[in-house]
Amino acid sequence: MTNILMIEDDLELAEIIAEYLEQFDMKVDIAHEPYIGLSRLALNPYDLIILDLSLPGLDGLEVCEEIRKKYDTPIIISSARHDISDKVAALDLGADDYLPKPYNPQELQARIKSHLRRISNTKTNQMQIEKDLVCDKTKHIITMKGQEINLTNAEFDILEHLIKKEGGVVSREELVYNCNSISEDSSNKSIDVIISRIRQKIGDDPKTPKYIHSIRGIGYKLTQ
């Protein structure tokens, strides 16, 4: 469920938009006054904000500025003010998009989806950068701090499965079952030998491991 805060004093429009977006698994919290919107933002995490400019008590540009002082939540300006100076000012203050009224709710939904997809991709890339071990199954390579590791097929399959199950305990039997390059007749000792070779290649000390940890009587788990 995507949580959206809509700061909009036109309650009829806000309710129409909220009802339309609901079918796309988006929940819209409507604030008809700017100070109510800022209060809700302080209490609840939102994935995106739809902000009108012509608001009672506090101009939408000031609201945008206040939001940007504390939050990096995407802001889509929804306004009947078509003056280019308002659009430029809103974008300069940190708004991510400007949608002039009247607009089709379908276009709003598309823009919301675009901003959320961009954020999701950014977070994914950041997670990959922060990891020492990253697997690219399409290219059949695993990198260690950005450098490709020279692995046999069996070593690749085991390390790929450990990365996929990161943080979870993986039994030797599970490794045999899920790694196509390993014979089903392989013994626990064979798995341990392959793990030992992987540790050497990634510089992981088995006595004080940083990445691959032995779980007595069960198997292994990878952390990073």
C-alpha positions in Angstrom: 0.0 0.0 0.0 1.3 3.4 -1.0 0.6 6.1 1.5 0.0 9.6 0.1 -0.6 12.9 1.9 -2.8 15.3 -0.1 -2.8 18.9 1.1 -5.8 20.4 -0.7 -8.6 22.7 0.4 -10.9 21.6 -2.4 -12.4 18.7 -0.5 -14.6 17.6 -3.4 -11.6 17.3 -5.7 -9.5 15.6 -3.0 -12.1 13.0 -2.4 -12.4 12.3 -6.2 -8.7 11.9 -6.5 -8.5 9.7 -3.3 -11.3 7.4 -4.6 -9.6 7.1 -8.0 -6.1 6.3 -6.6 -7.5 3.7 -4.2 -8.0 1.3 -7.1 -4.2 1.4 -7.6 -3.5 0.4 -4.0 -2.8 4.0 -3.0 -4.2 5.4 0.3 -4.7 9.1 0.3 -4.8 11.0 3.6 -6.5 14.4 3.0 -5.5 17.6 4.9 -7.7 20.6 3.9 -5.4 23.1 5.8 -1.6 23.4 5.5 -0.9 23.3 9.2 -2.9 20.0 9.5 -0.9 18.6 6.6 2.4 19.5 8.3 1.3 18.0 11.5 0.3 14.8 9.9 3.6 14.6 8.1 5.4 15.0 11.4 3.5 12.0 12.8 3.2 9.6 9.9 5.6 8.4 7.1 4.3 9.1 3.6 5.6 7.9 0.3 4.5 11.0 -1.6 2.8 14.4 -1.1 0.3 16.1 -3.4 0.4 19.8 -2.6 -2.0 22.6 -3.7 -0.5 26.1 -3.8 -3.6 28.3 -3.0 -4.2 27.3 0.6 -5.8 29.1 3.5 -3.5 30.5 6.1 -0.2 29.5 4.4 0.8 29.7 0.8 1.7 26.3 -0.8 5.1 27.6 -1.7 5.8 28.2 2.0 4.5 24.7 2.8 6.8 23.2 0.2 9.7 25.1 1.7 8.8 23.9 5.2 8.5 20.2 4.0 11.9 20.3 2.3 13.6 21.5 5.5 12.9 18.2 7.1 11.8 15.6 4.5 12.9 14.3 1.1 9.5 12.8 0.3 8.5 13.4 -3.3 6.2 16.4 -3.8 3.8 16.9 -6.7 2.4 20.4 -6.9 -1.3 20.4 -8.0 -2.3 23.9 -8.7 -4.7 26.2 -10.7 -2.0 28.8 -10.7 -0.5 28.7 -14.2 2.0 31.5 -13.9 5.5 30.3 -14.9 7.0 32.1 -11.9 5.0 29.8 -9.5 6.2 26.7 -11.3 9.8 27.9 -11.2 9.5 28.9 -7.6 8.0 25.5 -6.6 10.7 23.5 -8.4 13.4 25.8 -6.9 12.0 25.1 -3.4 12.3 21.3 -3.9 9.1 20.2 -5.6 9.6 17.2 -7.8 6.7 17.9 -10.3 4.1 20.5 -11.2 0.7 19.4 -12.5 -1.6 22.3 -13.5 -5.3 22.1 -12.7 -7.6 20.8 -14.2 -5.9 17.5 -14.9 -6.9 13.9 -15.6 -6.5 11.7 -12.5 -5.0 9.1 -14.8 -2.1 11.5 -15.5 -1.6 12.1 -11.8 -1.5 8.3 -11.2 1.1 7.9 -13.9 3.3 10.6 -12.4 3.0 9.2 -9.0 4.0 5.8 -10.3 7.0 7.3 -12.1 8.3 9.1 -9.0 7.8 6.0 -6.8 9.6 3.8 -9.4 12.6 6.2 -9.5 12.9 6.2 -5.7 12.7 2.4 -5.6 15.4 2.1 -8.2 17.6 4.6 -6.3 17.2 2.6 -3.1 18.0 -0.7 -4.9 21.2 0.8 -6.4 22.3 2.2 -3.0 21.8 -1.2 -1.4 23.9 -2.9 -4.1 26.6 -0.3 -3.6 26.7 -0.8 0.1 27.1 -4.6 -0.2 30.6 -6.1 -0.5 29.3 -9.1 -2.3 26.9 -8.6 -5.3 25.6 -11.3 -7.6 24.7 -10.6 -11.2 23.0 -13.9 -12.2 22.3 -12.7 -15.8 26.1 -12.2 -16.4 27.0 -15.1 -14.2 29.4 -13.1 -12.1 29.8 -12.2 -8.4 31.8 -9.2 -7.4 33.6 -8.4 -4.2 33.8 -4.7 -3.5 33.3 -4.1 -7.2 35.9 -6.7 -8.4 34.8 -9.9 -10.1 35.7 -13.1 -8.2 37.1 -16.0 -10.2 34.8 -18.9 -9.2 34.1 -22.4 -10.4 30.5 -23.2 -11.3 30.0 -25.0 -7.9 31.5 -22.1 -6.0 29.3 -19.6 -7.9 26.2 -21.6 -7.3 26.8 -21.9 -3.6 27.8 -18.3 -3.1 24.9 -17.1 -5.2 22.5 -19.0 -3.1 24.0 -17.7 0.2 23.8 -14.1 -1.1 20.1 -14.7 -2.1 19.3 -16.1 1.4 21.5 -13.4 3.1 21.0 -13.5 6.9 19.2 -16.9 6.7 20.7 -20.2 7.8 21.2 -22.5 4.8 21.7 -26.2 5.4 24.2 -28.3 3.4 21.3 -30.3 2.0 19.6 -27.1 0.7 22.8 -26.1 -1.0 23.0 -29.5 -2.7 19.4 -29.4 -3.8 19.5 -25.8 -5.2 22.9 -25.8 -6.8 22.7 -27.5 -10.2 26.5 -27.9 -10.6 26.7 -30.0 -7.4 26.0 -33.7 -7.6 23.1 -34.9 -5.4 25.5 -37.5 -4.1 27.9 -34.9 -2.8 28.7 -35.3 0.9 28.6 -32.6 3.6 32.4 -32.7 3.5 32.4 -31.8 -0.2 30.2 -28.7 0.6 32.6 -27.7 3.4 35.6 -28.0 1.0 33.8 -25.7 -1.6 32.9 -23.2 1.2 36.6 -23.2 2.3 37.7 -22.3 -1.3 35.1 -19.5 -1.4 36.3 -18.1 1.9 39.9 -18.0 0.5 38.8 -16.2 -2.6 36.9 -13.5 -0.7 39.5 -13.2 2.1 37.2 -14.5 4.8 38.9 -15.9 7.9 37.0 -19.0 9.0 38.1 -18.4 12.6 36.7 -14.8 12.7 34.4 -14.7 9.6 32.9 -11.5 8.4 30.8 -13.0 5.6 30.3 -16.8 5.7 29.5 -18.1 9.2 29.3 -21.8 10.1 26.2 -22.9 12.0 27.1 -26.0 14.0 25.2 -29.1 13.0 23.2 -27.2 10.3 25.1 -25.4 7.6 26.0 -21.8 6.9 24.7 -18.2 6.7 26.1 -15.2 4.9 26.0 -11.7 6.4 27.4 -8.4 5.1 
